[in-house]
Amino acid sequence: MRAMTWWDHETASVWSQPWGMSIAGELEGVRLALIPASIVPWEVWWADHPETTVLQTSSSRYSTRQQRFTSDFVIGIALGEDAKAYSFERASGEGAVNDHIGPYAVVVVADAETKSVHSFLRTAANQELEFALRDESLVDVQTGSKWDLVKGIAVDGPLRGEVLQRVPYITAYDWAWEDFYPHTGFYGAG
């Protein structure tokens, strides 16, 4: 396996980043709960969260990171026994990607400019929805409801107040994702 691992000094366990599971040591086999998170350039985070406290005050470090930010990665999602990877470049070019991962209907939205990614189950009000990206908002085709892209909440239309469940994802190189999920599908491949 060629992906990053973590070392737990308290229990001498080794943790796999893509699996979120201990692969050796006292806690071998224990799986962490994967929570939704975002990896975005600093300026994007700061614009959305100006109240953020930064431990290091020099902004040159953040500017350097932004210049190294690459879009040569996949957005990997594992749900139950099924897994699929979405090329960031392809997903950002399509706007809203409506797809299925096994029995789960998902929507993946990637923004080439901000490098942000959002992923949700696309079921609400007991129906499977199809989404399009319009003016930085998601709009479902079935009802025309407008959804907040970050929170997954319908803010206007017949489904106002409905909430989409966020889906955790991992960003990785395609080969690293496939190392840990050899049964994975790749969106758009054959």
N, C-alpha and C positions, 0 to 999 in steps of 0.2 A: 504494500500500500504506500502511495506516495503523497499522502495528504498530511497536514499538520496534526500533531498530537500535543496534549498538555500534560504536565507533570504535577501531580497533587502531592505537595510536600507533607501534608498531615497524615495521609494514609499510604503514601508511596504507590498510588494508582496512576496509570497512564490512561488518558482520555482521548478518544477520537473526535476531532472537530466535526466532520460530516455526520457521524452517527450520534454524537452527543452521548456517548456511552463509554464506560470504562472498559478497556480491552486487556488490562493487566493490573495486577496488584490486589490489595485488600477489597476494593469495591468492584472487581471485575464483574461485568454483566449488568451493573446498575446503569440505567438510562436516565439522563436529565430531561426535564420537560423543556421542549423547544418553544420559545416564546417569539412572537412576531417582533422583528427589529428592522431597522433600515440602515443601510450604508449609503451615505450621501456626502458630497463635498461640503466642506466647512461653511462656505458662504450660503449654501442652501439651508443647512441646519440653522445658522444664525438668523437668517431672514424669517424662518418659521418660529424660532425660539429665542428672541432677543434677551430674555431673562436668564439665559444659560450662564453658569459660572464656569470659567475655564481655569484649570490648575496652572497652566503655563501662560503667561501674558504675551509672549512674543508671537505675533501672528505669522512670522516668516516660516515657522515650522509647518503651519497649515497650508500656506501658499505652495510650499515645496511638495507637500503631499498631493495637492490638487493637480500639479503639473505631471505627476507620475500616475494619476488615475487612468486606468485603462478600461476599455469596454470589451476586452477580449475574455469574457467569462460567461458562464451560464448561471441561470437562476434555477436552482435545484429544489424541487418540492417532493417530499415523500409523504404519502397519506396511506395509512394502513400498510398493506403489503405492496402497494404500487408506488412507482417513482417516475418522474419525468423531469427533463432538463430543457430550459428555454434559452436559446442564445440571446444575450442582452441586446446585441445589435439588431437581430431580427425582431425581437419583441418591441424594442423602441421604435422600429420602423413601421410596425403594424398598428400602433396605438393601443387598443384593447385586444388582448388575445383571449378569445373564448374557447375553452378546451375542456377535455375530461382527463382526469387522472384516475384510472380504474372507474369506479362508479361515481366519483366525485366531479361535479361540474365546477370548474374554476375559471376565474378571470385574472389575467396577469397584465399589469400596466407598467411599462418601463419608459422613463423619460431620458432621451439622449442628452439633453441640455443639462439637466440637474443631476443626472445619474441616479435618480430615485427609482425605487421599485415598490409596487403595491400588489398584493395578491389576496384574493378573497374567494370563498365559496360563493357561487353565483345563484344561490337559492334564497328566496325571500317570499314571504306571504304564501307559503306552500306551492311555489312555482319556480321552475328553472328559468332564469332570465338570460338574455343575451345583451351584451353591453357594447356601446360605441363611445369613443372619447371625443368630446366636443367642448371646446373652450376650457380646457383644464378640469372638466367635470366628466364623470361617467353618466351616461344616459342609457336607461334600459329601453330596448326596442319594443317590448311588449306594452308598456304603459306610458313611455315618454317621461318617466320620473327622472329627476336630476339627483345624482348621488355625490356626496362629498368624497373626493378621491382619497384623501388621507384617512378619514374615519370610517368610510364605508356606510354612511348614514344617508338615507334618502332625505333631501332637504326641500324638495319641491315635487309636486305631482301627486298622483293617486296613491303612491306607496310612501308618502312622507312619513317619517318616523321609523320606518323599517330599517333594520341593521343587517349588513352582510358580515359573516364571520371571517375574520382575518385568517390567512393561512401562513404559517411560518415558512420561510425559505432560507436557503443557504446559497451564497455566491461562491463559486469555485471554478477552476479550470475544468473543461469538459472531461479530460482524462482523470482528474482527481475525483470528480463526482462519480464517474463510471467505475473507478476502483472500488468505491464503497457501495455503489448501487449497480452491480453488473446487470441486473434485470431492467435497468432504466430504459425508458423511451426517450427519444429526442424529438422535440416538437419540430415538425416540418421535414423530418427525415423519412422519406419513402412512405 
